[in-house]
Amino acid sequence: MVELMVVLVLLGLMAGVVGLAWRPSPKSGSRDRETISAARREALESGRTVRVQVTVDGETVTIAALPDGSIIAPDTLHLDRLTGLQIRE
């Protein structure tokens, strides 16, 4: 019985540490994600390249959405070319 209590306490402590360490994604990038998603959708539907400009950290960058659904963006944004989502480091 004591061993079970020790295991439960350790699991509770680990869950508490994970909860404190969890970092939610920033809310400011959600509008940029919507813009990129809309550009990808338009490129897929129209069959042509769509370019959009987004402002990230005060810098305006151009992102191109290709007809195959992939995107071309500056490497500093750390975006996945196939999904358009930010790559976590």
C-alpha positions as CSV (number, residue, x, y, z in Angstrom):
1,M,0.0,0.0,0.0
2,V,2.9,2.4,0.8
3,E,4.5,1.7,-2.6
4,L,1.2,2.6,-4.3
5,M,1.0,5.9,-2.5
6,V,4.6,6.7,-3.3
7,V,4.0,6.0,-7.0
8,L,0.8,8.1,-7.0
9,V,2.7,11.0,-5.3
10,L,5.5,10.8,-7.9
11,L,3.0,10.8,-10.8
12,G,1.3,13.8,-9.3
13,L,4.6,15.7,-9.0
14,M,5.5,14.9,-12.6
15,A,2.1,16.0,-13.9
16,G,2.5,19.2,-12.0
17,V,5.9,19.9,-13.4
18,V,4.7,19.2,-17.0
19,G,1.8,21.6,-16.4
20,L,4.1,24.4,-15.3
21,A,6.5,23.8,-18.1
22,W,3.9,23.7,-20.9
23,R,4.2,26.8,-23.2
24,P,1.2,27.5,-25.3
25,S,1.8,28.8,-28.8
26,P,1.7,32.6,-29.2
27,K,-1.7,34.0,-30.1
28,S,-0.3,36.7,-32.4
29,G,0.7,34.2,-35.0
30,S,-2.8,32.8,-35.4
31,R,-3.8,35.6,-37.9
32,D,-0.7,34.9,-39.9
33,R,-1.6,31.2,-40.0
34,E,-5.0,32.0,-41.2
35,T,-3.5,34.2,-44.0
36,I,-1.1,31.5,-45.0
37,S,-3.9,28.9,-45.0
38,A,-6.2,31.1,-47.1
39,A,-3.3,31.6,-49.6
40,R,-2.7,27.8,-49.8
41,R,-6.4,27.1,-50.3
42,E,-6.6,29.8,-53.1
43,A,-3.5,28.4,-54.8
44,L,-4.9,24.9,-54.7
45,E,-8.3,26.0,-56.1
46,S,-7.0,28.4,-58.8
47,G,-4.0,26.4,-59.9
48,R,-1.7,29.4,-59.7
49,T,0.9,30.8,-57.3
50,V,-0.5,33.1,-54.7
51,R,1.8,35.5,-52.8
52,V,0.9,37.1,-49.5
53,Q,2.7,39.5,-47.2
54,V,2.7,39.0,-43.4
55,T,4.4,41.0,-40.7
56,V,6.5,39.0,-38.2
57,D,8.3,40.8,-35.4
58,G,7.9,44.1,-37.2
59,E,9.4,42.8,-40.5
60,T,7.2,42.3,-43.6
61,V,7.9,39.1,-45.5
62,T,6.4,37.7,-48.6
63,I,5.2,34.1,-48.6
64,A,4.3,32.2,-51.8
65,A,1.8,29.4,-51.9
66,L,2.2,27.1,-54.8
67,P,-0.5,25.3,-56.8
68,D,0.6,21.9,-55.3
69,G,-0.2,23.2,-51.8
70,S,3.4,23.8,-50.6
71,I,4.7,27.2,-49.5
72,I,7.9,29.1,-49.9
73,A,8.9,31.3,-47.0
74,P,12.1,32.8,-45.5
75,D,14.0,30.3,-43.4
76,T,13.8,32.7,-40.4
77,L,10.1,31.9,-40.1
78,H,10.8,28.1,-39.6
79,L,7.7,27.0,-41.5
80,D,7.1,23.5,-42.9
81,R,7.1,23.7,-46.6
82,L,4.3,21.1,-47.0
83,T,1.9,22.1,-44.2
84,G,2.6,25.8,-43.7
85,L,2.8,25.3,-39.9
86,Q,5.6,26.5,-37.7
87,I,8.3,24.0,-37.0
88,R,9.0,23.6,-33.3
89,E,12.6,23.6,-32.3
